[in-house]
Amino acid sequence: MLASPSISPLEPQDVQQALGLQNEEGDTFWLSWPNTPNIFGIKLSGEGNALYGFCIAQHVFDEVEILSIVVKKALREKGYGHKLLHNIFDIAHSKGATNVFLEVRPTNIPAISFYKKHGFKHIATRRHYYKNGDDALIFKHILQQAST
Ligand SMILES: CC(C)(COP(=O)(O)OP(=O)(O)OC[C@H]1O[C@@H](n2cnc3c(N)ncnc32)[C@H](O)[C@@H]1OP(=O)(O)O)[C@@H](O)C(=O)NCCC(=O)NCCS
């Protein structure tokens, strides 16, 4: 039987694999994460340490902002995003954060559905925020307690 994918901290040596996943989206990667204070990352690894997904977030006072969350294209809709997100909630809770924020494009229907399913609410819109002129929707999740 195959071992189930496991969560661990994202390491600098994971950047190339993470870039590969991010490039599937053609989006910007937070290359500076290992050297930026308060930024932390987790990864979901499968057989042979293959990177299934990752999440990078920033902790400031009572807030955690999700900067990037990506699951490998071929492995989506299997609950791996859920696993990553709930680990981020637990880490955020352990750091004393009470809210989790993120930005998402209005065109990113899978991500919006994913966030709403996990208790995020749309609280604001930043007009023409992205380089291509897309707005950014700001979503907020209030942390209640350690999630499992
Ligand atoms: C958003 C993302 C991380 C979700 O990861 P995932 O592993 O597919 O998510 P899960 O399997 O845990 O959750 C599935 C839920 O996500 C949403 N979802 C995922 N893919 C979807 C799709 N193609 N269409 C609609 N909803 C979708 C649904 O709410 C779904 O729940 P349901 O099965 O009850 O309908 C993944 O789609 C991804 O990596 N997207 C590209 C990167 C990205 O856009 N990141 C967010 C930037 S803000």
The ligand as an SDF file (V2000), in Angstrom:
LIG
                    3D

 48 50  0  0  0  0  0  0  0  0999 V2000
   -7.0120   26.0280   -5.1410 C   0  0  0  0  0  0  0  0  0  0  0  0
   -6.2860   24.6710   -5.0470 C   0  0  0  0  0  0  0  0  0  0  0  0
   -5.0600   24.8260   -4.1330 C   0  0  0  0  0  0  0  0  0  0  0  0
   -7.2590   23.6440   -4.4140 C   0  0  0  0  0  0  0  0  0  0  0  0
   -6.5530   22.4270   -4.2180 O   0  0  0  0  0  0  0  0  0  0  0  0
   -7.2960   20.9940   -4.3160 P   0  0  0  0  0  0  0  0  0  0  0  0
   -6.3390   19.9690   -3.8330 O   0  0  0  0  0  0  0  0  0  0  0  0
   -7.8770   20.8080   -5.6790 O   0  0  0  0  0  0  0  0  0  0  0  0
   -8.5010   21.2010   -3.2790 O   0  0  0  0  0  0  0  0  0  0  0  0
   -9.3010   20.0900   -2.4540 P   0  0  0  0  0  0  0  0  0  0  0  0
   -9.3460   18.8150   -3.2200 O   0  0  0  0  0  0  0  0  0  0  0  0
   -8.7930   20.0380   -1.0570 O   0  0  0  0  0  0  0  0  0  0  0  0
  -10.7280   20.7840   -2.3720 O   0  0  0  0  0  0  0  0  0  0  0  0
  -11.6890   20.6010   -3.3700 C   0  0  0  0  0  0  0  0  0  0  0  0
  -12.6120   21.7940   -3.3330 C   0  0  0  0  0  0  0  0  0  0  0  0
  -11.9610   22.9140   -3.9630 O   0  0  0  0  0  0  0  0  0  0  0  0
  -12.8490   23.5140   -4.9160 C   0  0  0  0  0  0  0  0  0  0  0  0
  -12.3950   23.1590   -6.2610 N   0  0  0  0  0  0  0  0  0  0  0  0
  -11.2290   22.5630   -6.5810 C   0  0  0  0  0  0  0  0  0  0  0  0
  -11.1140   22.4500   -7.9250 N   0  0  0  0  0  0  0  0  0  0  0  0
  -12.2370   22.9840   -8.4530 C   0  0  0  0  0  0  0  0  0  0  0  0
  -12.7000   23.1780   -9.7880 C   0  0  0  0  0  0  0  0  0  0  0  0
  -11.9620   22.7890  -10.8480 N   0  0  0  0  0  0  0  0  0  0  0  0
  -13.8840   23.7770   -9.9770 N   0  0  0  0  0  0  0  0  0  0  0  0
  -14.6190   24.1950   -8.9190 C   0  0  0  0  0  0  0  0  0  0  0  0
  -14.2410   24.0380   -7.6280 N   0  0  0  0  0  0  0  0  0  0  0  0
  -13.0480   23.4440   -7.3930 C   0  0  0  0  0  0  0  0  0  0  0  0
  -14.2240   22.9350   -4.6080 C   0  0  0  0  0  0  0  0  0  0  0  0
  -14.7740   23.7150   -3.5410 O   0  0  0  0  0  0  0  0  0  0  0  0
  -13.8780   21.5480   -4.1030 C   0  0  0  0  0  0  0  0  0  0  0  0
  -14.8540   21.0640   -3.2350 O   0  0  0  0  0  0  0  0  0  0  0  0
  -15.9810   20.0300   -3.7860 P   0  0  0  0  0  0  0  0  0  0  0  0
  -15.1960   18.8440   -4.2670 O   0  0  0  0  0  0  0  0  0  0  0  0
  -16.8300   19.7580   -2.6000 O   0  0  0  0  0  0  0  0  0  0  0  0
  -16.6760   20.7560   -4.8990 O   0  0  0  0  0  0  0  0  0  0  0  0
   -5.8900   24.1320   -6.4460 C   0  0  0  0  0  0  0  0  0  0  0  0
   -7.0160   24.2270   -7.3180 O   0  0  0  0  0  0  0  0  0  0  0  0
   -4.7180   24.8460   -7.1040 C   0  0  0  0  0  0  0  0  0  0  0  0
   -3.5500   24.5220   -6.8580 O   0  0  0  0  0  0  0  0  0  0  0  0
   -5.0160   25.8280   -7.9630 N   0  0  0  0  0  0  0  0  0  0  0  0
   -3.9610   26.5460   -8.7030 C   0  0  0  0  0  0  0  0  0  0  0  0
   -3.2150   27.5320   -7.8210 C   0  0  0  0  0  0  0  0  0  0  0  0
   -4.1590   28.5810   -7.2780 C   0  0  0  0  0  0  0  0  0  0  0  0
   -4.9750   29.1280   -7.9830 O   0  0  0  0  0  0  0  0  0  0  0  0
   -3.9920   28.8600   -5.9660 N   0  0  0  0  0  0  0  0  0  0  0  0
   -4.8040   29.8570   -5.3020 C   0  0  0  0  0  0  0  0  0  0  0  0
   -4.2780   31.1980   -5.6160 C   0  0  0  0  0  0  0  0  0  0  0  0
   -5.1650   32.4560   -4.7040 S   0  0  0  0  0  0  0  0  0  0  0  0
  1  2  1  0
  2  3  1  0
  2  4  1  0
  2 36  1  0
  4  5  1  0
  5  6  1  0
  6  7  2  0
  6  8  1  0
  6  9  1  0
  9 10  1  0
 10 11  2  0
 10 12  1  0
 10 13  1  0
 13 14  1  0
 14 15  1  0
 15 16  1  0
 15 30  1  0
 16 17  1  0
 17 18  1  0
 17 28  1  0
 18 19  1  0
 18 27  1  0
 19 20  2  0
 20 21  1  0
 21 22  1  0
 21 27  2  0
 22 23  1  0
 22 24  2  0
 24 25  1  0
 25 26  2  0
 26 27  1  0
 28 29  1  0
 28 30  1  0
 30 31  1  0
 31 32  1  0
 32 33  2  0
 32 34  1  0
 32 35  1  0
 36 37  1  0
 36 38  1  0
 38 39  2  0
 38 40  1  0
 40 41  1  0
 41 42  1  0
 42 43  1  0
 43 44  2  0
 43 45  1  0
 45 46  1  0
 46 47  1  0
 47 48  1  0
M  END
$$$$
